[in-house]
Amino acid sequence: MRLLLVEDDPMIGESIKDGLLGESYAVDWVRDGQAADVALATIPYDLLLLDLGLPRKQGMDVLTTLRARGDGLPVLIITARDSTPARVEGLDGGADDYLVKPFDLDELLARIRALLRRRVARTRSLVVHGALTLDLASHEAQFDGAPVKLSAREFALLRVLLDDPGSVICKAQLEDKLYGWNTEVESNTVDVYVHRLRKKFGADFIKNVRGVGYKVKPAP
């Protein structure tokens, strides 16, 4: 899951980003509203964490721009504005949830999980590929009817590959889904996760197209 964090306070932003990375989310962090507009227009995100008091463009204006173009991206407002009118404005303006600073990281993570579950429920919850089933809402996997334990990044990698079975996905695209900007990624990181998945689902489950990337073989 790739999240966009829009927060101008360095200490708060760093703390939230570290907490999200610790839960294996890919996180991009920008510090003003105009940078948020650019990121939202160019990169597909799974969720937006949006502060309201931002330089260059206010958070509510970012939200208005997002909704005006019909983007249904889940939005969680994180702000120090705790008045009832501010909450009403944020929710009526298109936000899916509203969290007042200071907040506990565990509560933030719980709200993120709830919003992501709702988004999955509006689309599809199960991805079935042969003997493999991924439950996108619960982040659980089964293979041949038995549960399989996957790390958050193993699950994310599988989800990307299964979006279009048989098509080759380059390593750069896979890294983009697993990590955010400015994250140092070892050159063999994707290879390591592919190796782990092959051990769980069979050596031929994920094919390596030399010099291009990886693909999941089509289901029989």
Order of alpha helices (4+ residues) and beta strands (2+ residues): beta-alpha-beta-alpha-beta-alpha-beta-alpha-beta-alpha-beta-beta-beta-beta-alpha-beta-alpha-alpha-beta-beta
